[in-house]
């Protein structure tokens, strides 16, 4: 469960950062084999191999997408908590990656690294969350792979299992949804450009069995909507947001497969709405779905024979 949640945080951030860059490509990472593979998507849910590499570190727990060098393609931050190290790589348009920078001495207890626009420049900033200490720290990036401290706060709740970035109030900065399954609570916060957060809305009575919350533009209004997935019940629910931290049910569906471990948002058919890739490692299957603006999904392509050991799948402009 921990690996799935860490992977999910990175993936949901990928579309928020890169959804406007055109049709999405995919990065698949297998820590068991130490391999990464890049694929393009053709608009109908078919994938084409771009490149693959072995010799990747097996101890990366997170791969965080973002615009770290300003060239318009998706760059990648790799985080190894065992070593306390982070490395940033650029991508070159054909599935190749180039080393930008590496740093050691990183805190080993970061459970989430959330990318977003937290200071208003053109580069991706980062929020690091440490549940053990109850702390969050915001950092900027400078285009060369260096990071600079923006602000830090203690007294954060230690039971947040997900932090979901999105455009929830329309001011141009990345807002944040914090979800606590233990308490059944969700809280929306805005950010102000200096690493400060302000509560927009707190809600209780949320289902405690949501395992994945996926952001995207599912209704076409320009604000971030949300897909909540409950594998225990085999249910998915789409919600719109209103700019003040309120959510409204768009569509609820049951009969969903209970063995999806990863749901990847991206623009896979080129219509500018968020599409979804569902991955089931137990079956070795992946399914692409388009969304239609009201919370309905339509199967684009189902494929079997997928590797069962992918732990992270990232969408981006590679």
N, C-alpha and C positions, 0 to 999 in steps of 0.2 A: 504493500500500500504506500509506503514512504516513497519508493522509487517512482510509482505512478504519479503521486502528487507533485513531486519535484519536476517530473517531465511535463506534467500538465501546465504548471505555472509558466514554463518557458514557451510551450506551444501556444497557449492562449495569447501571450504577448506578441507572438509572431505576426498574427493577422493585424492586430491593432497598429503595429508599427509599419507593416509592409503591404497592407491591403490595397493601398492606393497606387501601388507601383506596377500594376498590371497583373496578368495571369500568374498564378503562384507556381513556383517550383517546390521541390521537397528534398530535405536532407533526412536520411535514415541513419541512426547510430546504434551499433551493436557492441556493448561493452564486453560481452563474453568473448567475441572474436577480435576485439580491438579494431573494428572496421567502421568506416563511414561511406555512404553512397549517396550521390546526388542524382535526382531524376527531374525531368521536365514533365509537365502535364499538358495535354493537347486540347482541352476544352470539352472533351467528352468523357473524361475519367480514365483515359489511357495514359500510362506513364512511359517515358522513354529514358533509358539510361544515359546519364551525362558523364559521370566518372565515379570511380571507387578507389578508396585508399585503405591499406592495412597499416599496422603499426601505430594505430591511434591508442592513446592512453586509455586503459580500461577503468580508470578510477574517476573519470569525469562524471559528476552527478547531475550537472546542469549544463545545458548549452543555451545561451541567451542571445537572441537575434537583435540586431539594431543597426543604425546608421552611425558607425564609429569612425569612418574616414571621409564621409561627405561625397562619395562618388555615385550615390543613388542605388547601389546594389546592397543587398543584405550582408552585413558583417556578422561575426560570431564571437561571443565570449564563452570560453570554456572554463569551468570551475571545478577544481579538485579539492574537496574538503579534507581528504586524508593527508595531502601534502600541504594544505593551506596555500594553494597557488591558483592564479588566474592567468589565462592567456587569451589575447584578442587576435583574431585572424580576419583578413579581408577575403572576399570572394572575387573571382575574376571573370565571371560570365560563362564559364564552361564547366563548372564543378571543381575547379582548382582553388585552393586556398593559399594565402600568403601571410606569413607571420608579421604581425604589427608590433606587439609588445607582450612581455610576460612579467609577472610580479609574484614574489613569494611573501610570506608573512601575513597572508590573509587569514582572517578569523575562520576557524574550522567549524563553527557552529551556525553559519548562515544556512537557513533551511530554504529560503527563497531569495531570488534576485529578480526584480521586476523592472523591465525597461520602460521608459516613457519620456515625455517632454516635460521635465520638471523645472527648467530654467528659461525656456523660451528661445534657445538658439536652435541651430540646424542639426545638432548632433544628439544622439540618444543619451539620456541620463539614466541613472540606475538607483533603485531602492534596494537596500540589503536589509533583510529581516532575520533577527536572531531570537527564536522563541525561548531559548534557555535563559537568556539574559533579559528578555522583554524589551528589546531595543530595536530601533530602526534607524538606518543611516542613509542619507541621500548623497550621491556623487555625480559630478558632471564628467563628461569625456571631452577631449580636446581635438579630435581628428587624427591623432597619431597613436592612439591606443593608451594614452595616459589618462588617469582619473584624478579628479580633484574633489576634496571633501566639500560638501555644500551645507549639510546640517545633520545633527543626530539627536535622537530623543530616546529617553528611557520611559519606563512605566507603561510600555505597550502590553496589551493582553498577550499572554503566552499561549493561548489556545486558538489563535487564528490558524486555520489549516489551508486557507487560500487567500491570496491577495490578487484581485482581478483588475487590470488597468482598463481604462476606457474613457470615452468622451461623454461624461454623464451630465455636464452642465453647459457645455458649448463655449467655454472661455478660451480654448486653445491650449490650455495645460492639461496634462494627463490627470484624470481623477482616479480614485481607487475604491473598490469594493472589498471590504474585509468580511470573511465568513468564518463563523465559529460554530462547528457542528455540535460541540458539547453543550453549548447553551441554546442552540437553535436560533442564532441571531446573525443579522447582517447589518453592516454599517457602511454608508457611503461618505467618502471624504473628498473634498476638493484640495488642490495644491495651488500655491500662490506664486511660484517662480523662484522662491528662495529656500525651498525644502520644508516649508511649514505646511501643515495639514489642518483643515477645518471641517468639523462634522457638518454634513448636509442633512443626513437622515439616518436614524437608528430604528431597526425593526426587529421584533421578536416573533416567535411562533413559526420560524422557518423550519422546514423539514431537516432533520438531523442526518439523513442518509444520502444527501447529495454528495457524490464523489468527484464530479467534474462540473465546473461552471465555465462556459465558453462565451466570450464576448464576440460580437460581430454586428454588422448592420443587416438585420433580418427583415426590416420593414421599409427601408429606403428613406428614412427621415434625416439621416446624417448623424443621429445620436447612436451611441452604443446600446444595442439590445443584448439580451442574455439568454443562453440555453442552459438549463439545469438538467443534469442526468443522474438518475438514481438506479444503479444496477441491481440493488436488492429487490426493487419493485418492477424493474424492467420498464421504467417510465422516463419520458423526457418532456420538459415544459419550456416553452418560449415565452419570454417576458419583454415588453418594451419599457423604456425609461423615459421620464418626462422632463428632465432638466433640474429637478430638485431632490432627486434620490428616491422618488416613488417608482414602484414597478407595477405594471399591469399585465395580467395574463393575456397572451395572444392565442396560445394553442397548447393543449395538453394531450399527450399520446401515450398509450400503453402498448404492451406487446413488443417493446424494444428488446433487443438481445441483451442479456445480462452479462455477457463476457467481453464487452467493449472495454479495453483498458486505456485507449487513447482516442480523443476526438480532436481533429486538427482543423481549424478554420482557415479558409483561404478563398481566393477567387479562382476557382478551377474551371469555370466555363465562360469567363469574360463578360458577364452581364453586370458587374459592379456590385452585386449583392454577395453576401458571405455564403459560400458553399462549405460543405463539411466532408471530411474524410474520417470514417470510423475504422478502427483497427482492432482485430480480435486475435491476440497472439496464440490462444489455445487452439483455434481453428486454422491459423495461418492465412487469414483472410482480411481483405480491405475492401470497403465499399465507399464510393463517392456519391454524395447526395447534393442536389441543388435545393435552394430555398426559394420560396415564391412570394415573399412579402407579407404573409399572414401567419407564419409559423408552420406552414405545410412544407414537407420535404418530398423530393422526387428522386428516385434512384437513377443515377447516371451510369454507373458501372460497378459491377461486383467482380472481384478477382480472388482466386485462391492461389495456393502455392507460395504465399509470402513467407519470408523468414519469421520464425516464431520468437526470435531473440532480440528484435528491435525494442529498445527501451525508451528512445526519444525519436520523435518525428517532428521536424520543423518545416513550416512553410515560409517561403521568402522569395526574393528576386535574386536568384543565384546565377 
